[in-house]
Amino acid sequence: MTQVATKAPAAVPPTRRRGRYSGVGRTHPLVALGWLAPALTLIVGVVLYPAIMLFQASRSRYSITGLRKGEAGWTNYAHVLTHPDLVVVLKNTLIWVVAVVVLTVLISLALAQLLVKDFPGRRVVRWAIIVPWAASLVITSQLFVLLYDYNYGLFNHVLMKIGLLSTPIDFLGDDRFTMASMVVVGVFVSLPFTIFVFIAGLNAIPDDVLEAAEVDGASPWQRWRAIILPLLRPALLVATVLNTIYVFNSFPIIYTLNDRNPGFTHDTTITFMYKLAFKSQEKDVGMSAAAGVINVLLILVVVAVYLKIVNWREETR
Amino acid sequence: MSRTRRPHWLALWGALLALAFLSPYVVMILGSLRTSTDVKTTPPSLLPRVWQWNTYATVLGDGRFPHWLTTSLLVSTGATIIVILISIPAAYITSRFRFPGRTAFLLLVLITQMFAPTSLVVGLYREFFELNMINTYGALILTNAAFNLAFAIWILHGFFSSIPTEVEEAATLDGLGRFGTLRRIMLPLTLPGLVTATIFTFIAAWNEYVVALTLMIDDAKKPLTVGFRTYVTGYEQHWDQLFAASVIAVVPVVVLFAVIEKHLVGGLTAGSVK
């Protein structure tokens, strides 16, 4: 799926026509199982088993201190689905994921374009860009809480100094600005990884293809639109799918920046789930587990639909 | 990409870009050098009013900090080693051989990729509670390894697939077995992929928060991400120490990245072996 090499069916050299999987061997399933066993053990033991435990928890009743008190059937799901704040939370999740992923991909495309060019100091710039990825999300979020602050924040200070604002903005307390402020941080920390995916994608485009286009008299925009963009497709796919998964599951940014605000006005499904178990009036593990199951199903459906739209099977052979 | 004719203009844009990405962290470094009360003053000042140079010594001398750092290093390194050792055979066998169940396995990997430890935290807690593994490094190492395995298998699978089979056939003719071919021929060619999987897993494990917050109750066993938070609570606000600790925490990752960055760039898409 991460392959950048173009796979034009017509271009298969005749020497390789030795059946469908030329040069690829067959092996006995038991032999293969030997090679896969460690991976399977880890996936089953630490991903699937907790998923089953989560499902069980979602069908149990819990005391406010977290003790299991018996079967609950589907009532936890009913409670989540009829929760008065669910619509707001779902709407927030949609805005959060779409805004962060779209902005991240667009900005990264432009910046990667710059960073593949040769210029003095390019390595240092690349090192600088890694920092928001390398720094803990909790810390970056905490840092932005301070930068956004109404009284002590540098953002307000600078904006007022240069005359863009006459009075400070309460970025994290004013409902009109909270989501946008969180999206800015979300994009900021998602850029490094995405930029590097695109740098790798751009590096994999052979120079002679671009030179041929230049010789043919294609304008820079035509070259980008007709050659670079199609060849970047695998990188775009990786960037979009992985970012969607990470942004959807992102916890520290929203949890930290939204800490001051009561209720669920700016929560996404992930922080909603966490607060149900540990921070809300409900303190209900069962309900939180049900919300967790719904989360997993939601992301499965979203990614499956996306992969279907972009025809993922083509990319994997 | 073709060489540009005006590299100096680009260098200027590059410098501005680097500055934009670093500026919040410059604020962080400056924050570690001011007194705790100086962090919250109106109007804010960019430079410390009083330079306080001993914050780093305070943090490093704090009995808890070395424990947190040890946990973070142990968990990230352990998880990374496990991921690499396990993903290599899985990626190799699925990219080079066809067998019943292959597609099912790759689909399972893809689905695993969509699970985040955060959404499964209740299930993870219950599992490790039953196994009596709350407060153990093993629980965190296994969790981080399991949730980053899918990405590593993906990357390496793409890599192995892109290596021409002729290379391998030659090795087989020379009498190398399946294992020998993998070790002597394939792995050196996939070095960028291995590097990518390494840095990706290491960063993810280094910054994992929610599971560590839930599983590591013992103060001395917390990783940095969780330990940090005790510097600024409702009761005491040591912003200077929080920032200094954060600066120290970023260093290992940036160093690791600087050392292997050259390979990373080739690694994020299955590289073309020329």
Interface residues (C-beta under 8 A of the other chain):
Chain A: M1 T2 Q3 V4 A5 Y21 S22 G23 V24 G25 R26 T27 H28 P29 V31 A32 L33 W35 L36 P38 A39 L40 L42 I43 G45 V46 V47 Y49 P50 A51 I52 M53 L54 F55 Q56 A57 L111 L114 L115 V116 K117 D118 F119 P120 G121 R122 R123 V124 V125 R126 W127 A128 I129 I130 V131 P132 W133 A134 A135 S136 L137 V138 I139 T140 Q142 L143 F144 L146 L147 D149 N151 Y152 G153 L154 H157 F188 L191 P192 F196 V197 I199 A200 G201 L202 N203 A204 I205 D207 L210 E211 E214 P234 A235 V238 L242 I245 Y246 N249 F251 P252 I270 M273 Y274 A277 V285 S288 A289 G292 N295 V296 I299 L300 V303 T316 R317
Chain B: M1 S2 R3 T4 P7 H8 L10 A11 W13 G14 A15 L17 A18 L19 F21 L22 P24 Y25 V27 M28 G31 V39 K40 T41 T42 P43 P44 L46 I82 L85 I86 S87 P89 A90 Y92 I93 T94 R96 F97 R98 F99 P100 G101 R102 F105 L106 L108 V109 I111 T112 Q113 M114 F115 A116 T118 S119 L120 V121 V122 G123 L124 R126 E127 L142 T143 A145 A146 F147 L149 F151 I153 W154 I155 H157 G158 S161 S162 P164 T165 E166 E168 E169 I203 W206 N207 Y209 V210 L224 T225 F228 R229 V232 W239 L242 S246 A249 V250 V253 V254 F257 A258 E261 L264 V265 G266 G267 L268 T269 A270 G271 S272
